[in-house]
Amino acid sequence: MQGKKNYQEKLFTSFKLSDRVSKENFYRRLKEVLDLDFLYPLTNKFYGQSGQKSIDPVVFFKICLVGYLENI
């Protein structure tokens, strides 16, 4: 079953990471211009219809992209 992550801000005693990351941050600017929603219909056929939900394909792609860009 294909999973989809619903992002929600999490507060840690009045600390929000999104407030600490500058507006000029590369990944923040990349998120504004890169729309990865096309991955859902492309990857849907590779997921079963039963069982636990998997990792969101967009999240997985972003993890791979960051690994590539950061030379990890």
Summary of the structure (lengths in Angstrom):
residues: 72
radius of gyration: 14.9
end to end distance: 28.9
largest distance: 41.7
contacts: 113
relative contact order: 0.22
helix: 46%
strand: 0%
